[in-house]
Amino acid sequence: MATQPLFDDLWSEFEYAARVQLDLTDEWKVKASATRFPAGIESMIDALEADRTLTDEDRWNALTTFDSPMVDLPKGSFLVTMYREGKRGPEEKAGIISIR
């Protein structure tokens, strides 16, 4: 469960909203956020993850989005990547949140 910020701090409010909407605890922090992203990126990631012959480094190097059209999220929506240091190393979760 996320703890609501005590002070009027926009970043804390943003991080709190992300935790609540993604159902994360206070140990999760915002790593990145965006209001647009390359079209079809989900399909590219799925295809690269399915190829078990690639290392993680190979997957990142193969992920190219320069010629992909960009998709805008609706006003007040953000694609957010959250992270925390877990028992087995860093963990990440991503999702789209809404700030109104």
C-alpha positions in Angstrom: 0.0 0.0 0.0 1.3 3.4 -0.9 1.6 6.2 1.6 0.3 9.6 0.5 2.9 12.4 0.5 2.7 14.9 3.3 3.8 18.0 1.5 2.7 19.8 -1.7 5.4 18.3 -3.9 4.4 17.6 -7.5 7.0 14.8 -8.0 5.8 13.0 -4.8 2.2 13.3 -5.9 3.1 11.9 -9.3 5.1 9.0 -7.8 2.2 8.3 -5.3 -0.3 8.2 -8.2 1.9 5.7 -10.0 2.2 3.5 -7.0 -1.6 3.6 -6.3 -2.6 2.9 -9.9 0.0 0.2 -10.4 -0.7 -1.3 -7.0 2.8 -0.9 -5.7 4.3 -0.3 -2.2 6.4 2.7 -1.1 9.7 1.1 -2.0 8.9 1.6 -5.7 10.3 4.8 -7.4 9.7 6.3 -10.8 12.5 5.5 -13.2 11.0 7.0 -16.4 7.8 8.5 -17.7 6.6 9.5 -21.2 3.5 10.9 -22.9 4.4 9.3 -26.2 6.0 6.1 -27.4 6.8 4.2 -30.6 3.9 2.5 -32.3 4.2 -1.3 -32.2 6.9 -1.4 -29.5 5.0 -4.1 -27.6 5.1 -6.4 -30.6 8.9 -5.8 -31.0 9.6 -6.6 -27.4 7.4 -9.7 -27.4 9.2 -11.0 -30.5 12.6 -10.3 -29.0 11.7 -11.9 -25.7 10.5 -15.0 -27.5 13.9 -15.6 -29.1 15.7 -17.6 -26.5 18.9 -17.5 -28.4 19.4 -13.8 -27.6 21.0 -12.4 -24.5 19.5 -9.4 -22.8 22.2 -7.2 -24.4 21.3 -8.6 -27.8 17.7 -7.9 -27.2 18.3 -4.3 -26.3 20.6 -3.8 -29.3 18.0 -5.3 -31.6 15.2 -3.0 -30.3 15.1 -0.1 -32.8 12.4 2.4 -33.0 13.8 5.3 -35.1 11.5 4.8 -38.0 8.4 4.0 -36.0 5.6 6.6 -35.8 5.0 8.0 -32.3 1.7 7.4 -30.5 0.5 10.2 -28.1 -1.3 9.2 -25.0 -4.4 11.1 -24.0 -3.8 14.3 -22.0 -3.1 13.5 -18.4 -1.9 9.9 -19.2 1.7 8.7 -18.8 3.6 5.6 -19.5 5.5 5.1 -16.3 8.4 2.7 -15.5 8.8 2.0 -11.8 11.8 0.3 -10.1 12.9 -1.1 -6.8 15.9 -3.0 -5.4 14.6 -6.5 -4.8 16.1 -9.5 -3.0 17.4 -10.8 -6.3 18.4 -7.5 -7.8 16.6 -4.6 -9.4 12.9 -5.1 -10.4 10.9 -3.0 -12.9 7.2 -2.6 -13.7 5.6 -0.4 -16.2 2.1 0.8 -16.9 -0.1 3.6 -18.1 -1.4 5.9 -15.3 -3.8 8.9 -15.4 -3.3 12.2 -13.6 -6.3 14.5 -13.6 
